[in-house]
Amino acid sequence: MITLEDAKKHLRVLHNHEDSLIQIYISAALSRFCEFTGRKLYATQEALDADLDAPVYSQVMNDEIRAGCLILIAHLYVNRSESAEIPKAIGYLWQSYWVPMIS
């Protein structure tokens, strides 16, 4: 959904020394979107259509989600401390995808 090449371009990283670390951040950002919104994320509409067990609340990757992921990837890359505050832009980009839990 987000390639290593796209993430490195966003980070302006020209070397390969941290590829595995950046890949971890990509996976974490995609996972965080799913946790934050309560949705399962699919790379394409075709992938969603092919999953016969897709949850009701599913989402196809789009530019808004990708932008939030890239911001989070950059944040994780630059701020390797647990005390760093997450950029509010991520929530702004993802908030409309949030599924409220109904009791």
Helices and strands as residue ranges (DSSP letters): H 4-11, H 19-37, E 40-42, H 45-50, E 58-60, H 63-78, H 88-94, G 95-97
